[in-house]
Amino acid sequence: MSTKTLYERLGGYDAISAVANDLLPRLRNDPQLGRFWAHRAEDSIQREKQLLIDFLGHAAATLAKFKVPEAEQSEVVKFVQGLKKEIVE
């Protein structure tokens, strides 16, 4: 059994930052979600990117705290993704 935390296994800050760097442009270009970033200054967008990185880091820590196995983590993600049509306008 590995003694590394989930955060470490995910690749730490650099890997989570890479995910945020990929995710935020996708959100900004999404036809339904992009409006939330319209008319925002670049420094505001960079701040939101940092908040996203911090959020993803905390989510990883919370999953690790509760020792959620990978299979269940994947199942939760799939479940949440399945709700997209009901959550997103």
Buried (B, 14 or more C-beta within 10 A) or exposed (E): EEEEBBBEEBEBEEBBBEBBEEBBBEBBEEEEEEEEBEEEEEEEEEEBBEEBBEEBBEBBEEBBEEEBEEEEBEEEEEEEEEEEEEEEE
